[in-house]
């Protein structure tokens, strides 16, 4: 029998399923009993890969059930699947068509299957996501405070700013406590903070948003963080390398750490100044410094070592 590849389009009301290569399609309600029946049926097919679409959390009960049944499952990012559909010439968008595209994506692309996150990993990620939401609200409120003309309005916005700052501080405490409760994660965060420029927020961000740190090669982890430079060449034209994609929150944290590092970390400062002296724009040099910092942190995490600056050169 040929390998089977399954695509599942997730919506609030239903799960649309497509099986390749035989083209079987079905729909089940997105309920506990519906998920249970679907997983039982899919387990009998022994698929080579199941791909579900990311829908902001609606897919989580289904994906958890698929993992629990031992089925190789991947949650596909919407951008990649959308580009794949365009490459296939698929213009229309229905739940059934989306499931067929996901199955085709599973068959052709075969994205890597990764271990299911642990419950404590998921709880920590939820706290980090909530912190990002409140941080965005805080930035918006501070902008409104600058534009507010009426005194009563300014007082109301200031009160909300104080409340948001308090909630963020409490979330930071919760995240710190969750990391401290896990000895391995606490030790990893402590090691990262031995690097000048890396503080608790950056270390906690990497612990929650980049658990692959130390488990992948430098190019792979840079791609996950959105710091891998990609060429933009065509014919005889040679463009500048550019970064895109990846996990924006990780990239932002590393960029801020690099900004701090060029002031207090001699290794990063020397690297940054050398790039600027060679003519690289300051923003590009800072991005390259963030990439170098990530490489250092990945090496430390893999070896389980603390920061050790290289010996000074002697002439």
N, C-alpha and C positions, 0 to 999 in steps of 0.2 A: 504494500500500500504506500502511496506517496505521502510525504510529510504534509500535515494539515496546518494551515495558518489561519488564525481567527482574529477578526476585528470586531470590536464592540463599541458602538456609539452610545454614550451615556447621556440620558436626560432625566429630568426630575420624575417623569411619569413612566418611562419605559427604557428597556435596554434592547437596542437593535443589534443583531449578530449576523455576521457573514463569515462563511467558511470557504477557504480556498484549498485545493483547486476545484472542488466539486460544485461550488456556487450555492451551497445551501444557505438559506436566509431564514431567520425567525425573529420574533419579537416576544419579550416577556415583560411583565410589569416590574418596575424598579421598586420592589418591596423585599422584605426579608425572605419570605417564602419564594418569591420569584428568583431572587439571587441564588437561594439554596438549590432550587430545581435546575437552574441554568448551570451552576457549577457541577452538579452531579452529571448532567448530560455531557458537558464538555470534557469531564474527566474520562468518560468512556471513549472519547475520540482520541485520547492521548496526543494532543496537538504538540507540534514542534515549538510553537510560539503563540502567545495571546497578546494582542495589543489593544489597549483601551485608551480613549482620549482623555486628556486632562480637562476637567470641568470645574476647577476651583474647589474641589473637595467632594462633589457628588459621587465621584468614582471610588471613593475610599472604601465603603462597605464591600463593593464588588471586588476590588483589588485585594482587600484583606482576605476575602473568602477564597479567591483564586490562589493566593499564596499559601493559605492554610491547606488547600487541597494538593499542594505540591506542583501546581501548573506553572510553567515558565511564563512570566507575565511582565510586560513593560507598559508604563504609562507614557504615551507619546506627547511631546510638546506640540501645541497647536500650529506653531509657525512651520515646523518641519513638515507636518502632514499637509498643511495647506499648499506649501511649495511643491510637494510631491504630487498632489492632486492636479495642480496647474501643469506640471510636466506631463501628466497623463492626458491632459486635455479635458479634464473634468471641470465643467463650468457650473452646473447646477449644484444645489446643496439641499439635500434631504437627509433625514436620519438614516434611512436605508442606504443611500448612496455613500454617506460618510462611513458607515460600517464596512462597505465594500472597499473603499479607499484604504481604510485602516488594515484590512486583511491583506490587500495588495502591498501595502507598505511593509507589513510584517514579513511577507514572502520575499520581497526584493531587497529591502534594506537590512532586515534582520538586526534590529538594534540590540545592544548588549543587555542581557538580563542581569540585574543586580539583586543582592539579597534584600529581603523585605526589611524595612526599618523596625527597630525594636519599639515597644510601646513607650519607653522613656525617651527615646530619640524623638518620637512623634510629639510627645507632650512638650519637650523642650523646643522643638521647631514651632509649635503653636504659640508658645510664649514669645519667641523671637518675632514671629509674624505679627503678633499683637503689638509688640513694641514698635515695629516699623509703621504700623497703622497710626499709632498715637504720635509718633515722631512727625509723620506727614501732617496730621491735624495741628500739631504744635507750630510747625513752620507756617501753615496757612493762617493760623490765628495771629501769629506775630506780624505777618504781612498785613492782615486786616487792622491790627493795632496802629500801624504806621499810617494807614489811610483814614482811620476813624477821626471824624471832626468833632462830634458831640462828646462832651465830658462823660455823660452817662453811658454812652456806648463804649468809650475807652475803658471805663471802670468794669463793665461787664466782660469785655474781652480779656482784660488783665486777670480777672477772677478765673476765667476759663483757662488762661495760660498757666496760672499757678496750679490749678487742678490737674491739668495735663502733665505738668512737670512732676507733680507728686505721684501720679499714676505711673509715669515712666520710671521714676526712682524705685517704686515698689516692684515693678516688673524686673528692673535690673537686679534687685535683691532676690527675687524669686529665681531668676536665671542663674545667678551666682550660687544660690543654695542648691539648685538642681545639679549644677556642675560639680560642686563640692561633694555632694552625696555619692557621686560615681568616682571611685578612686582613680580609674584609668583616665577618665576625662579630666579630672582635676589635675592629675599629674601632667597631662598633655598641655592644658592651658597654662600651668605654671611654667613649663619649659618655654612656651612661646613668649611669655612675658619677660624672659631673661634677655630678649633682643631689645636693645634700645630703640624706642619708637613704637613698640607694641605694648599697648596697655590692656586693661581688663576688657574694655568694650570690644576691641579688635580680636582679642583671644577668644572671647565668648562668641563673637560672630563666626569665627572660623570653626569653633567647636560645634556650633549648631547648624551652620549653613554649608560647611565644607567638610563633612565627615570623611571624605576620601583622602584628606591630607595625609601624606606619608604612605598611602597605599598604592598610589599611581606614580608614573613617571612624570618628569617635570613638564613635558609638553602636554600630557593629558590633563594634569591638574591646572596648568595655565589656561587651557581651553575651557575647562569647567568654570574658572574664575573670570573668564572673558578678558584675559590679558595676553592671549596668544596672538602675535602679529601675523596677519595674513597678507600675502602679496596681492597687489592690484596692478598686474602687468598685462599688456596686450600688444602683440606684435613687437615692434621696436620701441614701444613706449614703456617706460619703467616708472611706475607710480610709487608713492610712499606706502609703506606697510601700515595697515590699519587693524584695529581690534574691534570686535563686535560680538554680540551674543554672550553666552555665559550667564553667571549669576551676578546680577547687578549689585546686590547688597554686599557680596564678598568683594567685588571689584572696588566699590566705594570705600569699604573698610581698609583695604590694602592701600588705596590711594592716599587716604588720610594718614595711615601709618607711615607711608613713604614721605609725606610732607613733614611729619614729625621727625622721621629718621634722618633726613638731610640736615637737620639742625643738631641732633644729638647722637647720631650714630656715625662714627668716622668712616666705616666701610661704605655705607650708603652715600654719605656726603662726598667722598672721593669719587665714587662712581658717577654720581649726578653731575658734579662739577666737570669731570672729564668729558661727559657727553655735551654739556653746554659749551665748553671750550672748543669742541670739535664742530660746533655750528648747529647742533640739534636744538629745535625750539624747546623752551623751558617746559611746556606742558608735555611734549613728547618725551623729554628726558625724565620727567617725574613719573610718567607711565612706565617707562623702561625700568626705573628704580623700583616701582611697585612690583614689576615682574621679577626683578632680581630678589627682592625681599621674599616673594612667594617661593622662589626656588630655594632660598636659604631655609625658610620655615618647613618646606616639604622634606628637605634633606634631614633637618633636625628631627622632625616627626618620625621619619622612617628609621633613623638610627637611635632614637630615644635619647638624644643628647641635648645639653643646654647650649646657650650661645657662647661661642669662643671666637673672639675676633682674630683675624689672621695676623701673624707676626709682622711687625713693621719692617719694611725693606731697608736693608743696609747697603750703603754705597761704598 
